[in-house]
Amino acid sequence: MPKKKPLIVRRVLALILAYVTLCIAGGVVTSIFLAPGVLGVNKIAKAVVPSLKVEGINFDVTSLPQKSRLYASDGKTVIASFYAQNRTVVPIKDISEPMRQAVVAREDRRFFEHAGVDVQGVLRAFIQTFIKKGDTQGGSSLTQQYVKNVLLIQAREKNDPIGEYHATEDTVARKLREMLIAVQMEKKYSKLEILQGYLNIAQFGGHNLYGVETAARRYFNTSAAKLNLVQAATIAAITKNPTAFDPSVEGNQAQAQRQRNIVLDLMYDQGYIKSKAEYEKAHNTPIKDTLNIQDNVTDVGCQSAGDAGFFCDYVIKQILNSPEFGKSEAARQKLLTEGGLDIYTTMDVTANAAAMQAARDTIPVDDPSGFEVSIAAIKPGTGEVLAFGSNRVYDATDAAKSDPTHTAINYAVDQKDGGGWGFQVGSTWKPINLAAWMIAGKSINTPLATSMRYNNSSFSCDRYSGFGVWSVQNSGGGTVSPETPLQGLVRSHNTTQASMASQIGLCAIADTAKAMGYHNSPAGHEDVYDPNSLNPPMTIGSVQASPLTMANIYATIGANGVECTPIALKKVTDKTGKNIAVPSANCHQAISPEVAQTTAYAMNQGVVTPRGEAATTQLDNGRKTFAKTGTNEDTYMLTGGFVPNQVASFVAVGNAESQQSFNGMTINGRTMGMWYGMYIATPAWKEFMNNYLNSAGIPQDNNYGNPAPQYLSAPAAAPRAQQNTQQNQNNQQGTQENQQGARQGQ
């Protein structure tokens, strides 16, 4: 590379001669009018250049907008990319020599000779445009083109439409400024640094495709470092008209080949191609035979993520809602689309595929029932969200509005995270009651008198004052009295839950639910103490929760009482490789190991006990199973469970948009007069769990679920408070009855 020269008269003369090029935009009359000003440029340049310092503009290529990539938990599988400009920045050492030579030959043959402004190029442009009356030519050096692109990007980054206009307007002022900066650039940066900047900033095709690395991936499925002569000439030709010369468009290929051959001609004439045989071979090669178009390179956003679309959408919501990524949502969005982030998520590829398959096997996407199947899976003890399943096609376009099989709503998550209002979870809530009962110091083998009518005042506590009467019965009608809390869970009886709550108070159950990770799904009403949830029917699952929240409750039971906030991000690095803080799972001991293990024991008893309501959940090969089924009235079917320290999952089935009775309906070719969770949600849960556990090679560990002795001993008689509760039932006249929950269970 030629040694840099000090600023001499010839370089400043380049600025003066540049006004000729500007005649292109302003015409001869304008150029004559401005001539006196241009003749004074020499003095102006001497005064301005020493203090210009490249106008404080950052020309470091790492400051360019770069696309962000979203990875699965394996750190290799790319789920999706996000960008305002589809660019991956690479250093000059990772750009092949033919590529460097091709762009210099095409754009600025004297690049390694001039000092930022090509005097001969300016004269050539003037002669061609005004003397020969040929095509308009600009004469801008490669350095000037780099400056122009950076000024344009800077204006866009600042949301400055006026600055953006001035960066591209055809005026003398813009050209002179560009040239002044170009000369200053040449003082501060080496030729290779400037060439590196240009090759990373230039547009090389449609789809917002910028930079030589992305172009190499898009057109040839290779890297910039491996581009050969023909490939390099093809890419170098595109910048003159990125849309018209984009070779991925079949209609452009004839013109793209002509433009490529112009580059080859220039490279041969300038000595970059040494052999005529090599030149002729490249020249005669059909461009179509050289292409290996990669559509995934230009795919953008969760729309391109396929069956990982719902997980992708959840991750993006986490980023946009998290202050770790910026002070405002707009700042976070900008970081996502321009910050060159590498986002490593918690999504397990195997788990997500199994969840999507189980959802669609349970109710096909186009099933006439229109019911949704929503599945969420999480890893106990870590908070890591593993997967989402849905019998819908992820689609964030307007087309989804008219196609009920497509949606961008992930019904497995909370409303603020892109989900819906949630599902009333029915009997899958009951393990929470049992945990609260033990936290109150009580045995799960205590016989309790039950009733089908409870004064709401009997559930009163610091944050709830009840009035009226709650009428409740077991699924199928009636009650069993006496019955222990353990039996109430195994048989999924509602009246026993009411009896437990009347002893310990509704707040004790709400406190336990919150500690275990529970919150409501509807935005603005998340707190379990919200009036919409804090009422006696809460004890039989009349609350509205997302499958992810319920999966997390079960994960707490399956992690020895350790609760973690669900997280979807493991690590995020910016374009410089620096780590950005991600939301923490805040794992902590929420309930004691003894309570967690005893709750797990009770859930397993519901699986292994004859007539246990969870018997249908038994997993393959004798794996110890901890699960609970549920049905909310005649609208939702549910099942949740866990494998200790490995995976907890939850399935909800029903009309997620509005409550719709499924009784008498045909679902996936099967007609039932009355549907229960065990009929359709449980098979979905089992299919997911069995397939994931087998595919992931997770070994069996049947040593979990050991009950603590203090929670198994039975007292001699039922507590007096419970006896009083039964004696006071229905003593009020004209009371308001709450029939909600009459058919919760199973």
Disulfide bonds with the S-S distance in Angstrom:
Cys302-Cys312 2.05
Cys461-Cys507 2.00
Cys564-Cys587 2.09
